[in-house]
């Protein structure tokens, strides 16, 4: 992305949820006021879509995950079989009945599929702050480093454990 571009629209997904994708294969299309761009896959694996088509996104937002534990299908008709992995988290809805979180923290936790009850807030009366949510999401990212590639707009990278 060019330095002057700060926000784009995810025009459409070129691949479907659960599809096996190969490294450098275009997975989605973005539109800005200046250009239309394809986003290539950073790794080979099974696609887990996070951002919806039509969404306005800021540079650096997570749009998808690629599960690298999934093998390429043998034939076009063969189903994709994923290895059992405890690192994949289900989407967790955040509600007011859960732990109190600031709006920014709630968004970060929702995008990282982290339940607010799973972290301790450092804000007033135990409220979860944006900083608490960022720390929790970074911890989650480090725990999935060997199993997943995180696709972020403008900064695709594969996390590797040291």
C-alpha positions in Angstrom: 0.0 0.0 0.0 1.2 3.5 -0.7 2.1 5.7 2.3 -0.7 8.1 1.6 -3.4 5.4 1.8 -4.7 5.0 5.3 -8.0 3.2 4.6 -9.4 0.9 2.0 -12.5 -1.1 1.3 -12.4 -4.9 1.1 -14.1 -5.2 -2.3 -14.5 -9.0 -2.5 -13.0 -12.2 -1.3 -11.4 -14.2 -4.2 -11.4 -17.3 -2.0 -14.0 -18.8 0.3 -13.8 -19.6 4.0 -12.0 -22.9 4.5 -10.4 -23.0 1.0 -6.9 -24.3 0.8 -4.7 -21.5 -0.6 -1.2 -21.5 -1.9 1.5 -18.9 -1.0 1.3 -15.8 -3.2 -2.1 -16.7 -4.5 -4.5 -13.7 -4.5 -7.1 -14.1 -1.7 -9.0 -10.8 -1.8 -9.3 -7.5 -3.6 -9.1 -4.0 -2.0 -10.3 -0.7 -3.4 -9.0 2.7 -2.4 -9.7 6.1 -3.9 -6.6 5.6 -6.1 -6.4 1.9 -7.1 -7.7 -1.7 -6.9 -5.3 -4.1 -5.4 -5.1 -7.9 -4.9 -3.7 -9.3 -1.6 -1.6 -12.4 -2.0 -1.5 -15.2 0.6 1.6 -15.0 2.9 1.6 -18.8 3.4 -0.1 -22.0 2.1 -2.9 -23.4 4.3 -6.6 -23.2 5.1 -8.2 -19.7 4.9 -10.1 -18.4 7.9 -11.8 -15.1 6.9 -12.2 -12.4 9.6 -13.1 -9.2 7.7 -16.3 -9.0 5.7 -16.5 -7.9 2.0 -17.6 -4.3 1.9 -15.8 -3.4 5.1 -13.8 -0.2 5.4 -10.4 -1.1 6.9 -7.5 0.8 8.3 -3.9 -0.3 7.2 -2.7 -2.9 9.6 -6.1 -4.5 10.5 -6.2 -8.3 10.6 -8.4 -9.5 7.8 -7.8 -13.3 7.8 -5.8 -16.2 9.3 -4.1 -19.0 7.4 -3.9 -22.3 9.2 -0.6 -23.8 8.1 -1.3 -27.1 9.8 -3.7 -28.1 6.9 -2.3 -30.1 4.0 -3.1 -29.5 0.4 -5.9 -31.7 -0.9 -4.8 -34.7 -3.0 -7.5 -34.2 -5.6 -10.0 -31.4 -6.4 -12.8 -33.6 -4.8 -10.9 -34.5 -1.7 -12.0 -32.8 1.5 -9.5 -30.7 3.5 -8.5 -32.4 6.7 -7.1 -30.2 9.5 -4.9 -31.5 12.3 -6.5 -31.1 15.7 -5.2 -27.8 17.1 -6.0 -26.1 20.4 -4.7 -22.8 19.1 -7.8 -22.0 17.0 -10.3 -20.0 19.0 -14.0 -19.7 18.2 -15.4 -16.3 17.7 -16.5 -14.9 21.0 -19.3 -12.3 21.2 -18.7 -9.5 23.7 -21.7 -8.3 25.5 -22.4 -5.8 28.3 -23.2 -8.7 30.6 -19.6 -9.9 30.4 -16.7 -8.0 31.9 -16.7 -4.2 31.5 -14.4 -3.2 28.6 -13.8 0.1 26.9 -15.2 0.3 23.4 -11.7 0.2 21.9 -10.8 -2.8 24.1 -14.0 -4.6 23.2 -13.3 -4.3 19.5 -9.7 -5.6 19.9 -10.9 -8.5 22.0 -13.7 -9.4 19.5 -11.3 -9.3 16.6 -8.8 -11.5 18.5 -11.6 -13.9 19.6 -10.7 -13.4 23.3 -13.4 -13.6 25.9 -13.3 -10.5 28.2 -13.6 -12.8 31.3 -10.3 -14.4 30.3 -8.3 -11.3 31.1 -7.9 -9.0 34.1 -8.6 -5.3 33.6 -6.3 -2.7 35.0 -8.6 0.2 34.6 -10.9 1.8 37.3 -13.0 -0.9 39.0 -11.4 -3.7 36.9 -12.4 -2.2 33.6 -10.5 -3.6 30.6 -8.5 -0.9 28.9 -7.2 -0.8 25.3 -3.7 -1.5 26.6 -5.0 -4.7 28.5 -6.7 -5.8 25.2 -3.6 -5.2 23.1 -1.4 -7.2 25.6 -3.9 -10.1 25.6 -4.1 -10.1 21.7 -0.3 -10.1 21.4 -0.1 -13.0 23.8 -2.7 -14.9 21.7 -0.7 -14.1 18.5 2.5 -15.5 20.0 0.7 -18.7 21.1 -0.5 -19.4 17.5 2.8 -18.5 15.8 3.8 -21.9 14.6 0.3 -22.8 13.3 -1.0 -19.7 11.6 -0.3 -16.9 9.3 -2.0 -13.6 10.1 -3.0 -11.6 7.1 -3.1 -7.9 7.9 -3.8 -5.2 5.4 -0.6 -3.7 4.1 1.7 -5.7 6.4 1.4 -9.4 5.6 3.8 -11.5 7.7 4.1 -14.9 9.1 4.8 -15.1 12.8 7.5 -17.5 13.9 8.2 -18.6 17.4 11.7 -17.8 18.7 
